[in-house]
């Protein structure tokens, strides 16, 4: 950035109106309703207005006890907008008290945005994903009693100036020093709350394997196409030759007639030879081997990913 642009950028920032000039830091803006957090014993809360960092034990709230009463269950909860507008509207409809309740616990359903880290938690239960994963046919299922990081907001963006990698199975043991059994992949679940369309989890396609499979099929089809074209040409030539031997006149044919039986027998022999060539090519394609290599789960060239799925 040039010196002139840097100076202009600084001027623009310094010239922005400061909301804290209108209201004391950490208090409500006019017309703003902020719930008070019901702090648990042993928690340390860093707060500014409706922005919180809570340091303590696993505490998912929402009627779930979590693992707060257990060892090795430390947690950090970064949350803004407790109960969100949806939750506040819900309470207004359900309560005769227009003032609304003043205290709230963590609410993974309604809180506006959150990043949650825990040493031991049931992260899918916390985020109301367990039933969804079961319905979608998730192989890995819900994470229970394990360390986890969960993020939720109206929009989540992960931006990189270079590359992004989603990597699983980096270690042989998890944070509980338990050996990891099975193989875990990546599941991309879109439109989770929709009832339209086919939303079951299916394996992602492995591009290079699919290219190899389609290339083999195309080569086989091209060979068959060439052989059928040759067969068609031979049949047409035979037909033209047969017709060419008969020239109608008042006195009858002007050329020696061809024995129809001999002609038909020769034509059938030609067709039979061509069909034998096509069948030989088809056998050489080895359909069973193709199915085993490309269409069978577990095969090295199977066109579907064994671990990664999407809806």
BAMAR-494947 format. One line per field, with one value per residue (C-alpha): residue in three letters; z, y, x negated. Coordinates in nm, 2 decimals. Example, Ala and Ser with C-alpha at 12.3 -4.5 7.8 and 13.67 -1.06 7.14 Angstrom:
BEGIN
rest = c(ALA | SER)
zz = c(0.78 | 0.71)
yy = c(-0.45 | -0.11)
xx = c(-1.23 | -1.37)
This chain:
BEGIN
rest = c(UNK | UNK | UNK | UNK | UNK | UNK | UNK | UNK | UNK | UNK | UNK | UNK | UNK | UNK | UNK | UNK | UNK | UNK | UNK | UNK | UNK | UNK | UNK | UNK | UNK | UNK | UNK | UNK | UNK | UNK | UNK | UNK | UNK | UNK | UNK | UNK | UNK | UNK | UNK | UNK | UNK | UNK | UNK | UNK | UNK | UNK | UNK | UNK | UNK | UNK | UNK | UNK | UNK | UNK | UNK | UNK | UNK | UNK | UNK | UNK | UNK | UNK | UNK | UNK | UNK | UNK | UNK | UNK | UNK | UNK | UNK | UNK | UNK | UNK | UNK | UNK | UNK | UNK | UNK | UNK | UNK | UNK | UNK | UNK | UNK | UNK | UNK | UNK | UNK | UNK | UNK | UNK | UNK | UNK | UNK | UNK | UNK | UNK | UNK | UNK | UNK | UNK | UNK | UNK | UNK | UNK | UNK | UNK | UNK | UNK | UNK | UNK | UNK | UNK | UNK | UNK | UNK | UNK | UNK | UNK | UNK | UNK | UNK | UNK | UNK | UNK | UNK | UNK | UNK | UNK | UNK | UNK | UNK | UNK | UNK | UNK | UNK | UNK | UNK | UNK | UNK | UNK | UNK | UNK | UNK | UNK | UNK | UNK | UNK | UNK | UNK | UNK | UNK | UNK | UNK | UNK | UNK | UNK | UNK | UNK | UNK | UNK | UNK | UNK | UNK | UNK | UNK | UNK | UNK | UNK | UNK | UNK | UNK | UNK | UNK | UNK | UNK | UNK | UNK | UNK | UNK | UNK | UNK | UNK | UNK | UNK | UNK | UNK | UNK | UNK | UNK | UNK | UNK | UNK | UNK | UNK | UNK | UNK | UNK | UNK | UNK | UNK | UNK | UNK | UNK | UNK | UNK | UNK | UNK | UNK | UNK | UNK | UNK | UNK | UNK | UNK | UNK | UNK | UNK | UNK | UNK | UNK | UNK | UNK | UNK | UNK | UNK | UNK | UNK | UNK | UNK | UNK | UNK | UNK | UNK | UNK | UNK | UNK | UNK | UNK | UNK | UNK | UNK | UNK | UNK | UNK | UNK | UNK | UNK | UNK | UNK | UNK | UNK | UNK | UNK | UNK | UNK | UNK | UNK | UNK | UNK | UNK | UNK | UNK | UNK | UNK | UNK | UNK | UNK | UNK | UNK | UNK | UNK | UNK | UNK | UNK | UNK | UNK | UNK | UNK | UNK | UNK | UNK | UNK | UNK | UNK | UNK | UNK | UNK | UNK | UNK | UNK | UNK | UNK | UNK | UNK | UNK | UNK | UNK | UNK | UNK | UNK | UNK | UNK | UNK | UNK | UNK | UNK | UNK | UNK | UNK)
zz = c(0.00 | -0.10 | 0.17 | 0.03 | 0.05 | 0.40 | 0.52 | 0.35 | 0.51 | 0.85 | 0.80 | 0.69 | 1.00 | 1.24 | 1.08 | 1.14 | 1.40 | 1.72 | 1.87 | 2.22 | 2.19 | 2.22 | 2.49 | 2.78 | 2.68 | 2.77 | 2.81 | 2.59 | 2.28 | 2.26 | 2.18 | 2.24 | 2.47 | 2.61 | 2.82 | 3.13 | 3.13 | 3.41 | 3.51 | 3.66 | 3.97 | 3.86 | 3.52 | 3.42 | 3.20 | 2.98 | 2.85 | 2.66 | 2.59 | 2.42 | 2.34 | 2.57 | 2.62 | 2.89 | 3.03 | 3.24 | 3.19 | 2.92 | 2.94 | 2.63 | 2.81 | 2.64 | 2.91 | 2.86 | 3.16 | 2.94 | 3.12 | 3.36 | 3.66 | 3.52 | 3.50 | 3.19 | 3.04 | 3.01 | 2.76 | 2.60 | 2.46 | 2.23 | 2.17 | 2.05 | 2.06 | 2.33 | 2.24 | 1.91 | 1.77 | 1.70 | 2.06 | 2.19 | 1.96 | 2.07 | 2.43 | 2.36 | 2.20 | 2.48 | 2.78 | 2.91 | 3.06 | 2.80 | 2.99 | 2.90 | 3.13 | 3.21 | 3.25 | 2.99 | 2.97 | 2.66 | 2.37 | 2.07 | 1.89 | 1.92 | 2.01 | 1.71 | 1.66 | 1.84 | 1.84 | 2.10 | 2.21 | 2.46 | 2.60 | 2.64 | 2.49 | 2.28 | 2.00 | 1.77 | 2.05 | 2.14 | 1.78 | 1.73 | 1.46 | 1.61 | 1.46 | 1.13 | 1.09 | 1.17 | 0.91 | 0.64 | 0.70 | 0.84 | 0.89 | 1.15 | 1.35 | 1.64 | 1.83 | 2.20 | 2.50 | 2.29 | 2.23 | 1.97 | 1.81 | 1.69 | 1.49 | 1.42 | 1.27 | 0.99 | 0.76 | 0.81 | 0.58 | 0.58 | 0.35 | 0.25 | 0.03 | -0.08 | -0.02 | 0.22 | 0.32 | 0.52 | 0.67 | 0.88 | 1.06 | 1.13 | 1.45 | 1.57 | 1.91 | 2.00 | 2.29 | 2.53 | 2.44 | 2.28 | 1.96 | 1.67 | 1.52 | 1.17 | 0.91 | 0.93 | 0.63 | 0.53 | 0.50 | 0.32 | 0.42 | 0.24 | 0.29 | 0.61 | 0.71 | 0.37 | 0.28 | -0.09 | -0.32 | -0.25 | 0.04 | 0.15 | 0.19 | -0.11 | -0.19 | -0.37 | -0.71 | -0.75 | -1.07 | -1.21 | -1.16 | -1.33 | -1.62 | -1.66 | -1.65 | -1.90 | -2.13 | -2.14 | -2.22 | -2.49 | -2.65 | -2.65 | -2.79 | -3.07 | -3.17 | -3.18 | -3.38 | -3.64 | -3.67 | -3.71 | -3.98 | -4.17 | -4.14 | -4.26 | -4.56 | -4.65 | -4.64 | -4.85 | -5.11 | -5.12 | -5.16 | -5.45 | -5.62 | -5.59 | -5.73 | -6.01 | -6.16 | -6.26 | -6.54 | -6.62 | -6.99 | -7.20 | -7.26 | -6.90 | -6.73 | -6.96 | -6.73 | -6.60 | -6.29 | -5.95 | -5.75 | -5.46 | -5.23 | -5.30 | -5.25 | -4.92 | -4.79 | -4.88 | -4.72 | -4.40 | -4.40 | -4.42 | -4.14 | -3.93 | -3.97 | -3.87 | -3.57 | -3.46 | -3.48 | -3.27 | -3.01 | -2.99 | -2.93 | -2.66 | -2.49 | -2.50 | -2.32 | -2.01 | -1.86 | -1.53 | -1.49 | -1.56 | -1.30 | -1.04 | -1.10 | -1.12 | -0.98 | -0.68 | -0.33 | -0.20 | -0.54 | -0.60 | -0.89 | -0.75 | -0.89 | -0.55 | -0.25 | 0.04 | 0.30 | 0.18 | 0.12 | 0.02 | -0.02)
yy = c(0.00 | 0.34 | 0.61 | 0.82 | 0.53 | 0.44 | 0.80 | 0.81 | 0.48 | 0.61 | 0.92 | 0.72 | 0.50 | 0.78 | 0.97 | 0.68 | 0.76 | 0.58 | 0.41 | 0.43 | 0.81 | 0.77 | 0.50 | 0.39 | 0.09 | -0.24 | -0.11 | -0.13 | 0.08 | 0.25 | -0.02 | -0.30 | -0.59 | -0.79 | -1.10 | -1.14 | -1.46 | -1.70 | -1.77 | -2.10 | -2.14 | -2.16 | -1.99 | -1.68 | -1.45 | -1.18 | -0.96 | -0.64 | -0.57 | -0.88 | -1.03 | -1.30 | -1.52 | -1.78 | -1.99 | -2.29 | -2.65 | -2.80 | -2.62 | -2.66 | -2.53 | -2.58 | -2.83 | -3.05 | -3.09 | -3.15 | -3.27 | -2.98 | -3.21 | -3.43 | -3.41 | -3.31 | -3.12 | -2.77 | -2.54 | -2.20 | -2.04 | -1.74 | -1.61 | -1.29 | -1.21 | -1.44 | -1.59 | -1.40 | -1.23 | -1.56 | -1.67 | -1.34 | -1.34 | -1.70 | -1.59 | -1.29 | -1.52 | -1.78 | -1.53 | -1.29 | -1.09 | -0.82 | -0.75 | -1.09 | -1.29 | -1.13 | -1.44 | -1.70 | -2.00 | -2.11 | -2.18 | -2.35 | -2.32 | -1.95 | -1.77 | -1.55 | -1.67 | -1.90 | -2.07 | -2.34 | -2.54 | -2.82 | -3.08 | -3.32 | -3.27 | -3.41 | -3.16 | -3.30 | -3.31 | -2.95 | -2.84 | -3.05 | -3.26 | -3.61 | -3.70 | -3.54 | -3.74 | -4.06 | -3.97 | -3.89 | -4.22 | -4.08 | -4.37 | -4.18 | -4.09 | -3.84 | -3.74 | -3.83 | -3.75 | -3.62 | -3.29 | -3.08 | -2.74 | -2.62 | -2.31 | -2.18 | -1.85 | -1.73 | -1.74 | -1.90 | -1.82 | -1.98 | -1.78 | -1.85 | -1.65 | -1.98 | -2.33 | -2.49 | -2.85 | -3.06 | -3.35 | -3.64 | -3.93 | -3.75 | -3.94 | -4.30 | -4.19 | -3.93 | -3.67 | -3.94 | -4.15 | -4.41 | -4.57 | -4.45 | -4.74 | -4.73 | -4.47 | -4.13 | -3.91 | -3.58 | -3.54 | -3.24 | -3.21 | -2.93 | -2.81 | -3.02 | -2.89 | -2.94 | -3.21 | -3.17 | -3.38 | -3.66 | -3.56 | -3.89 | -3.91 | -4.06 | -4.11 | -3.84 | -3.95 | -3.99 | -3.79 | -3.97 | -4.32 | -4.20 | -4.06 | -4.40 | -4.59 | -4.36 | -4.37 | -4.75 | -4.75 | -4.49 | -4.69 | -4.99 | -4.81 | -4.65 | -5.00 | -5.13 | -4.83 | -4.89 | -5.25 | -5.19 | -4.92 | -5.18 | -5.44 | -5.19 | -5.10 | -5.47 | -5.54 | -5.23 | -5.34 | -5.69 | -5.55 | -5.32 | -5.61 | -5.82 | -5.55 | -5.47 | -5.81 | -5.76 | -5.52 | -5.54 | -5.54 | -5.67 | -5.98 | -6.03 | -5.99 | -5.87 | -6.01 | -6.36 | -6.40 | -6.47 | -6.76 | -6.59 | -6.87 | -6.85 | -6.47 | -6.49 | -6.76 | -6.55 | -6.24 | -6.44 | -6.57 | -6.21 | -6.10 | -6.40 | -6.32 | -5.96 | -6.05 | -6.29 | -6.01 | -5.79 | -6.06 | -6.13 | -5.76 | -5.76 | -6.06 | -5.89 | -5.59 | -5.81 | -5.68 | -5.86 | -5.71 | -5.36 | -5.40 | -5.54 | -5.26 | -4.96 | -5.04 | -5.26 | -5.09 | -5.16 | -5.19 | -4.97 | -4.80 | -4.78 | -4.46 | -4.36 | -4.23 | -4.48 | -4.21 | -3.88 | -3.82 | -3.54 | -3.49)
xx = c(0.00 | -0.13 | -0.19 | 0.09 | 0.34 | 0.23 | 0.28 | 0.63 | 0.72 | 0.63 | 0.83 | 1.13 | 1.12 | 1.07 | 1.36 | 1.61 | 1.88 | 1.81 | 2.12 | 1.97 | 1.99 | 2.37 | 2.39 | 2.17 | 1.96 | 2.13 | 2.48 | 2.78 | 2.84 | 3.18 | 3.45 | 3.20 | 3.28 | 2.99 | 3.04 | 2.82 | 2.61 | 2.68 | 2.32 | 2.23 | 2.01 | 1.64 | 1.69 | 1.50 | 1.70 | 1.55 | 1.83 | 1.90 | 2.26 | 2.40 | 2.06 | 1.93 | 1.63 | 1.71 | 1.43 | 1.53 | 1.66 | 1.87 | 2.21 | 2.43 | 2.74 | 3.08 | 3.19 | 2.88 | 2.64 | 2.33 | 2.02 | 1.97 | 1.97 | 1.69 | 1.32 | 1.13 | 1.42 | 1.28 | 1.46 | 1.45 | 1.77 | 1.75 | 2.10 | 2.27 | 2.64 | 2.77 | 3.11 | 3.12 | 3.42 | 3.59 | 3.57 | 3.69 | 3.99 | 4.07 | 4.06 | 4.29 | 4.54 | 4.53 | 4.52 | 4.78 | 4.49 | 4.40 | 4.08 | 3.93 | 3.71 | 3.38 | 3.16 | 3.05 | 2.82 | 2.63 | 2.87 | 2.72 | 3.05 | 3.12 | 2.80 | 2.71 | 2.35 | 2.11 | 1.77 | 1.76 | 1.46 | 1.47 | 1.23 | 1.52 | 1.87 | 2.15 | 2.11 | 2.38 | 2.63 | 2.54 | 2.60 | 2.92 | 2.75 | 2.78 | 3.12 | 3.03 | 2.71 | 2.91 | 3.17 | 2.91 | 2.74 | 2.41 | 2.17 | 1.96 | 2.28 | 2.27 | 1.96 | 2.00 | 1.78 | 1.50 | 1.32 | 1.48 | 1.51 | 1.85 | 1.94 | 2.28 | 2.42 | 2.64 | 2.34 | 2.00 | 1.71 | 1.37 | 1.14 | 0.79 | 0.55 | 0.40 | 0.53 | 0.78 | 0.75 | 1.00 | 0.80 | 0.91 | 0.74 | 0.41 | 0.34 | 0.37 | 0.51 | 0.77 | 0.75 | 0.87 | 0.57 | 0.80 | 0.70 | 0.92 | 1.11 | 1.24 | 1.19 | 1.35 | 1.42 | 1.58 | 1.96 | 2.11 | 2.47 | 2.66 | 3.02 | 3.05 | 3.39 | 3.55 | 3.81 | 3.77 | 3.56 | 3.31 | 3.11 | 2.95 | 2.58 | 2.40 | 2.03 | 1.85 | 1.71 | 1.33 | 1.26 | 0.96 | 1.11 | 1.43 | 1.23 | 1.04 | 1.37 | 1.54 | 1.24 | 1.25 | 1.62 | 1.57 | 1.29 | 1.51 | 1.81 | 1.59 | 1.47 | 1.82 | 1.94 | 1.66 | 1.75 | 2.12 | 2.04 | 1.83 | 2.11 | 2.37 | 2.15 | 2.10 | 2.47 | 2.55 | 2.29 | 2.44 | 2.78 | 2.67 | 2.49 | 2.81 | 3.03 | 2.78 | 2.81 | 3.18 | 3.27 | 3.64 | 3.75 | 4.04 | 3.84 | 3.74 | 3.40 | 3.12 | 2.84 | 2.79 | 3.00 | 2.84 | 2.96 | 3.15 | 3.08 | 2.70 | 2.71 | 2.90 | 2.67 | 2.37 | 2.52 | 2.60 | 2.24 | 2.11 | 2.34 | 2.24 | 1.87 | 1.92 | 2.13 | 1.86 | 1.61 | 1.83 | 1.89 | 1.51 | 1.45 | 1.72 | 1.56 | 1.22 | 1.37 | 1.41 | 1.73 | 1.68 | 1.33 | 1.47 | 1.74 | 1.49 | 1.23 | 1.46 | 1.80 | 1.72 | 1.67 | 1.33 | 1.16 | 0.86 | 1.02 | 1.37 | 1.52 | 1.68 | 1.49 | 1.49 | 1.49 | 1.63 | 2.00 | 2.24 | 2.61)
